[in-house]
Amino acid sequence: QVQLLDSGGGLVQAGGSLRLSCSAFVSIFSPNTMGWYRQAPGEQRELVATITSSGITKYSDSVKGRFTISSVNAKNTVYLQMTSLHAEDTAVYYCILDFDYEPMYYWGQGTQVTISS
């Protein structure tokens, strides 16, 4: 049984910051990768950032230098610090995780991020 609880979204002005949090509740195994995807209205879901249990990070080009992903492995928790937000960052942000033994993502329920210009 896997449950992801993501939170921290909201309405912020362009240039502002937000911090998203996601806590994973897992039965036995610890996640291999945790991270964030987002989906803007009328758009496909896209990768934002991921981090592995060994600390390797990956960012989309559109957020590199503005967003920082971090995690606390012992708590199965991942964070996304977002700065210099643009209107184009408006989307529903979804937490994800996967396990070494299973080639699929588990998804959180999503948290809305809205940037006003």
C-alpha positions as CSV (number, residue, x, y, z in Angstrom):
1,Q,0.0,0.0,0.0
2,V,1.4,3.4,-1.0
3,Q,0.0,6.8,-0.2
4,L,1.3,10.1,-1.2
5,L,0.2,13.3,0.5
6,D,1.3,16.5,-1.3
7,S,0.6,20.0,-0.1
8,G,1.9,23.5,-0.1
9,G,0.3,24.9,-3.2
10,G,-1.5,28.2,-3.4
11,L,-1.8,31.6,-5.1
12,V,1.3,33.8,-5.3
13,Q,2.4,36.8,-7.3
14,A,4.9,36.5,-10.1
15,G,8.4,36.6,-8.7
16,G,7.3,35.0,-5.4
17,S,8.2,31.7,-3.9
18,L,6.4,28.6,-2.7
19,R,7.5,25.4,-1.0
20,L,5.7,22.1,-1.8
21,S,5.9,19.1,0.5
22,C,5.1,15.5,-0.1
23,S,5.0,12.7,2.5
24,A,5.0,9.1,1.3
25,F,3.5,6.3,3.4
26,V,4.8,3.0,2.3
27,S,4.5,-0.5,3.7
28,I,7.9,-2.1,3.5
29,F,10.4,-0.8,0.9
30,S,11.7,2.7,0.8
31,P,11.3,4.7,-2.5
32,N,14.1,4.8,-5.0
33,T,13.0,8.1,-6.7
34,M,10.7,10.8,-5.5
35,G,9.8,14.0,-7.3
36,W,7.3,16.3,-8.9
37,Y,5.4,16.5,-12.2
38,R,3.0,19.3,-13.2
39,Q,0.1,19.7,-15.5
40,A,-1.1,23.0,-16.8
41,P,-4.6,23.4,-18.2
42,G,-4.7,22.0,-21.7
43,E,-1.2,20.7,-21.5
44,Q,0.4,17.3,-21.0
45,R,1.8,16.3,-17.6
46,E,5.6,17.2,-17.5
47,L,8.5,16.4,-15.3
48,V,9.6,19.1,-13.0
49,A,12.3,17.6,-10.8
50,T,13.2,14.2,-9.3
51,I,15.7,13.1,-6.6
52,T,16.9,9.6,-6.0
53,S,17.6,8.0,-2.6
54,S,21.3,8.6,-3.2
55,G,20.7,12.3,-3.8
56,I,20.9,12.5,-7.5
57,T,18.7,15.3,-8.8
58,K,17.2,16.0,-12.2
59,Y,15.4,19.2,-13.3
60,S,13.5,20.2,-16.4
61,D,15.2,23.0,-18.3
62,S,12.3,25.4,-17.6
63,V,12.8,25.3,-13.8
64,K,16.6,24.8,-13.5
65,G,18.1,27.5,-11.4
66,R,14.8,28.5,-9.9
67,F,13.5,25.3,-8.2
68,T,15.3,23.1,-5.7
69,I,14.3,19.6,-4.9
70,S,15.3,18.0,-1.6
71,S,14.3,15.0,0.5
72,V,14.5,13.4,3.9
73,N,14.9,9.7,3.2
74,A,14.2,8.6,6.7
75,K,10.9,10.4,6.5
76,N,10.1,9.5,2.9
77,T,9.5,13.1,2.4
78,V,10.3,15.3,-0.6
79,Y,10.2,19.1,-1.0
80,L,10.2,21.5,-3.9
81,Q,11.4,25.0,-3.2
82,M,10.1,27.2,-6.0
83,T,11.5,30.7,-6.5
84,S,11.2,33.4,-9.1
85,L,7.8,32.0,-10.1
86,H,6.4,32.9,-13.5
87,A,2.8,32.8,-14.7
88,E,3.9,29.8,-16.8
89,D,4.5,27.8,-13.6
90,T,0.8,27.8,-13.0
91,A,-0.3,24.1,-12.8
92,V,-1.3,21.2,-10.7
93,Y,1.8,19.8,-9.1
94,Y,1.9,16.0,-8.5
95,C,4.2,14.2,-6.2
96,I,5.6,10.9,-7.5
97,L,7.7,8.0,-6.3
98,D,8.9,4.7,-7.6
99,F,10.6,1.6,-6.2
100,D,13.6,-0.3,-7.4
101,Y,11.6,-3.4,-8.1
102,E,8.7,-1.8,-10.0
103,P,8.9,0.2,-13.2
104,M,6.0,2.6,-12.5
105,Y,5.2,5.8,-10.7
106,Y,2.8,6.2,-7.8
107,W,1.1,9.6,-7.8
108,G,-0.2,12.0,-5.2
109,Q,-3.5,13.8,-5.5
110,G,-2.0,17.0,-6.7
111,T,-1.7,20.5,-5.3
112,Q,-2.7,23.6,-7.3
113,V,-0.1,26.3,-7.8
114,T,-1.3,29.6,-9.3
115,I,0.9,32.5,-10.2
116,S,-0.7,35.9,-10.7
117,S,1.0,38.3,-13.1
